[in-house]
């Protein structure tokens, strides 16, 4: 009988073969060089690791930040940056179970979207209305107000958040595990819970566990389609008709009590070098009305333009090609969710976002047509440069309670994306394309989607530090207003109360209030 192997060492330093993988995330633009990565496996290990880290003296005064890695999907350098000293990796914390004492389902913060779908649904028949990217970690997804293909039917993930456990650093540098519930008698604890319903991840402490109550039951079956049109078949008028029809459909179908109000769709406006424009759509078919709603939607969008739709040929942004789906197919919800799973290849990326309360204005459509390669950037070749337009609203716009996720009357949500491989000599061109395209789309409001009016700001889970810079944000609204609207002063008070030393900070973290 041989001795059992020793438990793996949870502290990963630069001479460890695991170090290169654990000091980076999904976006290969950002690779950190921390003193160490601490792999933690329980809430108590998080508390102890954080307590040790805050009391250590940095070896390099230029690297002082302590960050948290869940799924590793932060788009900016908030987790993996040049100034990071310690990374706490909570990816091993992925348990999913019912907690009878809390009368809620408990999910550890290191769990990914797919892990939760594939474990919670078989266990309970319920699901979080979260994102389609399988490897996104809940530690960031939930506090930022995560959403997905079920959100028009059931709302945001944070609409079901009942409690959160957070490791917080006190003013004397001691670390405590704090449990905050929605109905706590302590107002400060209720505010800490509220701050995690849209206030962004990594702002107040290290989240270890979430509890959810009254989770929705996803449909047994959905109707899913993925189709595309060839760019070469579009005139400017046809492009305008397609984009307008998409926006008008979701403006006019906002009742989640109807199949049309539950239907979720994603329009993939790629750069012309991709060759195709794509469309994904999914609707609940349990009550029998879904197929008619899908036909109505496709008639409103596809039948209004001359280009003929056909199967998707290749990946578009974060989603792989959904092949053989140009004719809608009925399948179990979990199977359909798996069919859309994807997080892209190992590559670098830049992202921008916007909420729209109205369909695109004519001048915005003109700008998108131009910058997608029809008039400008004609010689730019990148089939993974894309403006992704998600349907939005429905149940999202009928929140059951007050949350820090403030954009609650939008009909569309935009994600500008561009990808390239590490060491690509054309990186400046990729960055220029996305910056110029976004700025042109929102030229009427200083190059950003300002709060109020036809647009309503930006999504914190798609962070964009260009919003800090007057070169790219020519509006009179700060990045904090664009993300948080009127919630920001309240979030600042929570920050002061629970992170008085500003341990958890980055280029767009919640700032302590003045004074």
DRENRO-643869 format. One line per 10 residues: number of its first residue (from 0); for each residue x, y, z of C-alpha. Coordinates in nm, 3 decimals. Example, Ala and Ser with C-alpha at 12.3 -4.5 7.8 and 13.67 -1.06 7.14 Angstrom:
2
0 = 1.230/-0.450/0.780; 1.367/-0.106/0.714
This chain:
515
0 = 0.000/0.000/0.000; 0.147/0.333/-0.106; 0.114/0.661/0.073; -0.156/0.890/-0.059; -0.021/1.192/-0.246; 0.022/1.510/-0.052; -0.241/1.778/-0.090; -0.139/2.027/-0.362; 0.030/2.341/-0.236; -0.226/2.624/-0.258
10 = 0.033/2.900/-0.296; 0.161/2.936/-0.652; 0.478/3.141/-0.700; 0.667/3.241/-1.018; 0.877/2.922/-1.018; 0.565/2.701/-1.016; 0.453/2.553/-1.349; 0.095/2.659/-1.269; 0.192/3.025/-1.239; 0.159/3.131/-1.608
20 = -0.194/2.990/-1.630; -0.314/3.133/-1.298; -0.173/3.484/-1.345; -0.385/3.559/-1.649; -0.749/3.538/-1.748; -0.973/3.513/-2.052; -0.845/3.837/-2.206; -0.483/3.778/-2.300; -0.419/4.154/-2.309; -0.376/4.138/-1.934
30 = -0.110/3.914/-1.783; -0.008/3.982/-1.424; 0.323/3.924/-1.247; 0.211/3.882/-0.885; 0.429/3.775/-0.597; 0.202/3.474/-0.570; -0.140/3.332/-0.649; -0.323/3.181/-0.354; -0.564/2.901/-0.450; -0.839/2.896/-0.187
40 = -1.098/2.624/-0.134; -1.332/2.750/0.137; -1.463/3.068/0.291; -1.229/3.028/0.586; -0.931/2.986/0.352; -1.036/3.307/0.179; -1.049/3.487/0.512; -0.710/3.356/0.621; -0.543/3.423/0.286; -0.680/3.778/0.272
50 = -0.577/3.841/0.633; -0.221/3.733/0.555; -0.206/3.935/0.233; -0.317/4.265/0.383; -0.052/4.243/0.655; 0.239/4.162/0.424; 0.489/4.423/0.310; 0.503/4.442/-0.072; 0.836/4.343/-0.222; 0.774/4.594/-0.502
60 = 0.611/4.928/-0.408; 0.470/4.946/-0.760; 0.270/4.625/-0.708; 0.034/4.658/-0.413; -0.312/4.545/-0.523; -0.487/4.230/-0.399; -0.733/4.095/-0.656; -0.975/3.805/-0.689; -1.001/3.562/-0.980; -1.325/3.368/-1.022
70 = -1.378/3.270/-1.386; -1.107/3.507/-1.510; -1.333/3.697/-1.750; -1.260/4.055/-1.648; -1.223/4.251/-1.973; -0.987/4.514/-1.831; -0.679/4.489/-1.605; -0.879/4.492/-1.284; -0.769/4.138/-1.186; -0.453/4.080/-1.389
80 = -0.263/4.409/-1.404; 0.093/4.532/-1.372; 0.023/4.664/-1.021; -0.116/4.337/-0.881; 0.076/4.182/-0.589; -0.153/3.894/-0.492; -0.428/3.707/-0.674; -0.676/3.505/-0.471; -0.804/3.232/-0.701; -1.146/3.106/-0.587
90 = -1.211/2.880/-0.886; -1.208/2.568/-0.668; -1.506/2.699/-0.473; -1.790/2.580/-0.694; -2.036/2.389/-0.472; -2.410/2.411/-0.545; -2.658/2.297/-0.278; -2.985/2.378/-0.105; -2.944/2.545/0.234; -3.252/2.462/0.448
100 = -3.151/2.709/0.717; -3.155/2.994/0.466; -3.441/2.845/0.264; -3.232/2.923/-0.041; -2.995/2.765/-0.291; -2.632/2.833/-0.209; -2.373/2.870/-0.484; -2.006/2.930/-0.415; -1.855/3.229/-0.594; -1.600/3.029/-0.792
110 = -1.867/2.839/-0.984; -1.903/2.917/-1.354; -2.223/2.972/-1.547; -2.218/2.626/-1.701; -2.131/2.455/-1.374; -2.435/2.615/-1.214; -2.666/2.535/-1.506; -2.551/2.174/-1.525; -2.569/2.118/-1.147; -2.851/2.338/-1.021
120 = -3.103/2.249/-1.292; -3.081/1.869/-1.250; -3.091/1.916/-0.873; -3.384/2.155/-0.850; -3.545/2.218/-1.188; -3.455/2.586/-1.146; -3.189/2.810/-1.300; -3.026/3.148/-1.282; -3.116/3.370/-1.581; -2.745/3.417/-1.649
130 = -2.513/3.444/-1.945; -2.450/3.213/-2.239; -2.071/3.215/-2.197; -2.006/2.893/-2.005; -1.679/2.983/-1.834; -1.775/3.317/-1.677; -1.745/3.296/-1.298; -2.032/3.395/-1.071; -1.801/3.598/-0.847; -1.801/3.871/-1.109
140 = -2.113/3.790/-1.310; -2.362/3.820/-1.024; -2.247/4.145/-0.852; -2.239/4.320/-1.191; -2.602/4.234/-1.263; -2.549/3.937/-1.495; -2.808/3.860/-1.760; -2.870/3.605/-2.035; -3.116/3.449/-2.275; -3.376/3.391/-2.002
150 = -3.365/3.749/-1.875; -3.649/3.891/-2.084; -3.860/3.612/-1.936; -3.730/3.615/-1.577; -3.518/3.926/-1.519; -3.160/3.958/-1.393; -2.965/3.717/-1.175; -2.957/3.975/-0.894; -3.336/3.987/-0.883; -3.316/3.652/-0.701
160 = -3.019/3.724/-0.476; -3.115/3.679/-0.111; -2.780/3.675/0.069; -2.409/3.707/0.014; -2.107/3.614/0.225; -1.811/3.850/0.192; -1.462/3.857/0.340; -1.410/4.223/0.435; -1.106/4.412/0.562; -1.162/4.627/0.868
170 = -0.986/4.957/0.943; -0.741/4.774/1.175; -0.656/4.534/0.887; -0.834/4.243/1.049; -1.047/4.031/0.813; -1.395/3.904/0.887; -1.648/3.689/0.703; -1.974/3.882/0.691; -2.314/3.741/0.597; -2.551/3.999/0.449
180 = -2.914/3.916/0.377; -3.189/4.104/0.203; -3.403/4.127/0.518; -3.132/4.171/0.784; -3.224/4.395/1.075; -2.885/4.568/1.040; -2.916/4.839/0.775; -2.543/4.829/0.694; -2.570/4.458/0.612; -2.877/4.517/0.396
190 = -2.681/4.784/0.211; -2.389/4.547/0.160; -2.627/4.295/0.002; -2.782/4.569/-0.211; -2.437/4.678/-0.335; -2.385/4.327/-0.473; -2.700/4.354/-0.687; -2.530/4.554/-0.961; -2.247/4.742/-0.792; -1.980/4.538/-0.969
200 = -1.742/4.268/-0.850; -1.424/4.327/-0.652; -1.536/4.654/-0.493; -1.618/4.578/-0.131; -1.448/4.251/-0.038; -1.410/3.891/-0.155; -1.744/3.722/-0.218; -1.737/3.358/-0.109; -2.100/3.245/-0.140; -2.433/3.357/-0.283
210 = -2.783/3.247/-0.178; -3.080/3.267/-0.414; -3.451/3.242/-0.336; -3.754/3.183/-0.558; -3.545/3.093/-0.861; -3.740/3.053/-1.186; -3.796/2.724/-1.362; -3.659/2.746/-1.717; -3.877/2.608/-1.995; -3.860/2.236/-2.056
220 = -3.805/2.311/-2.425; -3.708/2.609/-2.635; -3.706/2.687/-3.004; -3.358/2.793/-3.113; -3.234/2.930/-3.443; -2.908/3.063/-3.579; -2.898/3.214/-3.926; -2.695/3.459/-4.129; -2.702/3.684/-4.432; -2.414/3.746/-4.670
230 = -2.269/4.096/-4.639; -2.227/4.121/-5.016; -2.604/4.120/-5.062; -2.665/4.430/-4.851; -2.719/4.783/-4.965; -2.714/5.064/-4.715; -3.093/5.078/-4.721; -3.120/4.703/-4.659; -2.880/4.729/-4.365; -3.084/5.016/-4.219
240 = -3.404/4.816/-4.263; -3.260/4.515/-4.079; -3.122/4.712/-3.785; -3.436/4.923/-3.755; -3.666/4.621/-3.772; -3.472/4.446/-3.497; -3.495/4.746/-3.265; -3.860/4.817/-3.339; -3.959/4.456/-3.272; -3.820/4.467/-2.920
250 = -3.954/4.816/-2.858; -4.300/4.681/-2.940; -4.274/4.346/-2.756; -4.191/4.410/-2.393; -4.454/4.204/-2.209; -4.289/3.894/-2.056; -4.634/3.745/-2.018; -4.637/3.680/-2.393; -4.411/3.456/-2.601; -4.296/3.756/-2.806
260 = -4.205/3.936/-2.484; -3.998/3.637/-2.372; -3.816/3.584/-2.701; -3.447/3.669/-2.680; -3.238/3.750/-2.986; -2.884/3.858/-3.066; -2.798/4.046/-3.386; -2.433/4.003/-3.487; -2.322/4.306/-3.689; -1.976/4.192/-3.792
270 = -1.715/4.380/-3.989; -1.761/4.308/-4.361; -1.443/4.098/-4.361; -1.638/3.829/-4.175; -1.858/3.782/-4.480; -2.183/3.740/-4.286; -2.418/3.916/-4.047; -2.560/3.674/-3.790; -2.875/3.628/-3.585; -2.946/3.403/-3.286
280 = -3.294/3.370/-3.136; -3.454/3.159/-2.865; -3.808/3.137/-2.731; -3.994/2.928/-2.473; -4.228/2.676/-2.638; -4.381/2.511/-2.331; -4.721/2.676/-2.365; -4.743/2.623/-2.742; -4.724/2.991/-2.840; -4.348/3.004/-2.897
290 = -4.339/2.878/-3.259; -4.584/3.147/-3.369; -4.378/3.413/-3.188; -4.061/3.293/-3.362; -4.234/3.303/-3.701; -4.359/3.654/-3.628; -4.014/3.770/-3.522; -3.838/3.623/-3.827; -4.104/3.771/-4.054; -4.054/4.113/-3.893
300 = -3.678/4.099/-3.945; -3.584/3.853/-4.220; -3.883/3.900/-4.450; -3.837/4.277/-4.469; -3.502/4.261/-4.647; -3.396/4.131/-4.987; -3.084/3.936/-4.875; -3.175/3.572/-4.816; -3.085/3.410/-4.487; -2.894/3.084/-4.464
310 = -2.679/2.891/-4.217; -2.404/3.058/-4.019; -2.058/2.969/-4.145; -1.821/3.081/-3.873; -1.775/3.223/-3.524; -1.900/3.573/-3.453; -1.754/3.737/-3.145; -1.805/3.530/-2.832; -2.031/3.270/-2.995; -1.923/2.982/-3.217
320 = -2.111/2.916/-3.540; -2.451/2.766/-3.462; -2.453/2.527/-3.759; -2.755/2.357/-3.915; -2.988/2.589/-3.725; -3.114/2.821/-3.997; -3.440/2.629/-3.963; -3.554/2.670/-3.599; -3.525/2.354/-3.388; -3.699/2.252/-3.067
330 = -3.468/2.115/-2.798; -3.448/2.089/-2.419; -3.350/2.414/-2.252; -3.027/2.275/-2.107; -2.930/2.128/-2.447; -2.991/2.462/-2.617; -2.786/2.641/-2.352; -2.499/2.404/-2.415; -2.529/2.460/-2.791; -2.463/2.831/-2.740
340 = -2.183/2.782/-2.490; -1.860/2.947/-2.584; -1.601/3.184/-2.449; -1.384/3.232/-2.755; -1.030/3.131/-2.823; -0.721/3.232/-2.630; -0.692/3.585/-2.759; -0.676/3.952/-2.673; -0.981/4.173/-2.680; -1.131/4.515/-2.623
350 = -1.495/4.579/-2.534; -1.749/4.858/-2.504; -2.118/4.861/-2.413; -2.439/5.060/-2.427; -2.800/5.044/-2.318; -3.057/5.176/-2.566; -3.406/5.286/-2.464; -3.514/5.339/-2.825; -3.431/5.178/-3.161; -3.121/5.304/-3.339
360 = -3.140/5.658/-3.476; -3.069/5.704/-3.850; -2.735/5.873/-3.781; -2.628/5.580/-3.562; -2.714/5.334/-3.837; -2.516/5.546/-4.085; -2.215/5.536/-3.852; -2.232/5.160/-3.803; -2.264/5.100/-4.178; -1.962/5.319/-4.241
370 = -1.734/5.178/-3.971; -1.823/4.815/-4.029; -1.617/4.852/-4.344; -1.855/4.990/-4.603; -1.715/5.343/-4.607; -1.439/5.351/-4.344; -1.195/5.079/-4.242; -1.241/4.921/-4.583; -0.888/4.779/-4.575; -0.923/4.656/-4.219
380 = -0.937/4.276/-4.211; -1.072/4.124/-3.892; -1.362/3.881/-3.901; -1.391/3.905/-3.522; -1.468/4.278/-3.505; -1.835/4.307/-3.418; -2.119/4.515/-3.279; -2.343/4.270/-3.093; -2.700/4.386/-3.033; -2.888/4.193/-2.764
390 = -3.261/4.216/-2.705; -3.337/4.345/-2.357; -3.614/4.455/-2.127; -3.921/4.243/-2.061; -3.896/4.112/-1.705; -3.569/4.304/-1.659; -3.776/4.622/-1.671; -4.011/4.494/-1.400; -3.772/4.441/-1.107; -3.929/4.286/-0.796
400 = -3.725/4.508/-0.564; -3.465/4.783/-0.546; -3.124/4.683/-0.684; -2.801/4.859/-0.774; -2.856/4.758/-1.138; -3.022/5.081/-1.252; -3.079/5.040/-1.627; -3.436/4.913/-1.606; -3.617/5.060/-1.904; -3.393/4.972/-2.198
410 = -3.496/4.763/-2.499; -3.151/4.680/-2.639; -2.807/4.616/-2.494; -2.497/4.658/-2.709; -2.155/4.496/-2.682; -1.880/4.621/-2.910; -1.608/4.356/-2.938; -1.280/4.317/-3.121; -1.036/4.026/-3.091; -0.681/3.953/-3.199
420 = -0.402/3.715/-3.106; -0.121/3.802/-2.869; 0.173/3.987/-3.031; -0.041/4.083/-3.331; 0.138/4.381/-3.492; -0.203/4.519/-3.590; -0.317/4.568/-3.229; -0.322/4.951/-3.266; -0.552/4.912/-3.566; -0.787/4.685/-3.374
430 = -0.802/4.933/-3.088; -0.858/5.220/-3.328; -1.145/5.040/-3.500; -1.348/4.980/-3.185; -1.280/5.324/-3.041; -1.364/5.506/-3.362; -1.676/5.296/-3.427; -1.815/5.349/-3.079; -1.736/5.720/-3.081; -1.905/5.764/-3.418
440 = -2.216/5.571/-3.310; -2.267/5.803/-3.013; -2.127/6.120/-3.168; -2.440/6.314/-3.075; -2.372/6.261/-2.703; -1.997/6.311/-2.681; -1.893/5.969/-2.809; -2.059/5.769/-2.529; -2.417/5.648/-2.460; -2.511/5.903/-2.197
450 = -2.767/5.838/-1.926; -3.114/5.966/-2.011; -3.259/6.023/-2.355; -3.239/5.745/-2.616; -2.944/5.573/-2.443; -2.888/5.492/-2.078; -2.522/5.440/-2.004; -2.297/5.135/-1.993; -2.274/4.788/-1.834; -2.017/4.741/-1.557
460 = -1.960/4.375/-1.647; -1.827/4.500/-1.984; -1.580/4.748/-1.832; -1.415/5.003/-2.058; -1.150/5.232/-1.909; -1.172/5.460/-2.213; -1.472/5.608/-2.032; -1.223/5.767/-1.791; -1.054/5.963/-2.071; -1.176/6.292/-2.223
470 = -1.033/6.180/-2.557; -1.302/5.911/-2.576; -1.565/6.045/-2.336; -1.655/6.393/-2.448; -1.978/6.404/-2.250; -2.038/6.572/-1.916; -2.102/6.234/-1.751; -1.831/6.041/-1.566; -1.770/5.668/-1.600; -1.940/5.621/-1.263
480 = -2.259/5.789/-1.384; -2.256/5.588/-1.707; -2.237/5.260/-1.513; -2.436/5.332/-1.197; -2.654/5.638/-1.263; -2.810/5.763/-0.939; -2.690/5.462/-0.739; -2.327/5.576/-0.727; -2.338/5.797/-0.412; -2.511/5.516/-0.225
490 = -2.248/5.268/-0.344; -1.978/5.506/-0.221; -2.127/5.498/0.129; -2.122/5.117/0.123; -1.760/5.132/0.009; -1.663/5.357/0.300; -1.840/5.134/0.551; -1.710/4.796/0.433; -1.374/4.871/0.265; -1.245/5.168/0.466
500 = -0.883/5.111/0.356; -0.977/5.089/-0.013; -0.804/4.752/-0.040; -1.020/4.652/-0.335; -0.943/4.903/-0.604; -0.883/4.935/-0.976; -0.916/5.198/-1.246; -1.295/5.187/-1.220; -1.360/5.069/-0.868; -1.613/5.240/-0.644
510 = -1.438/5.542/-0.494; -1.474/5.631/-0.126; -1.692/5.941/-0.083; -1.518/6.277/-0.040; -1.418/6.361/0.314
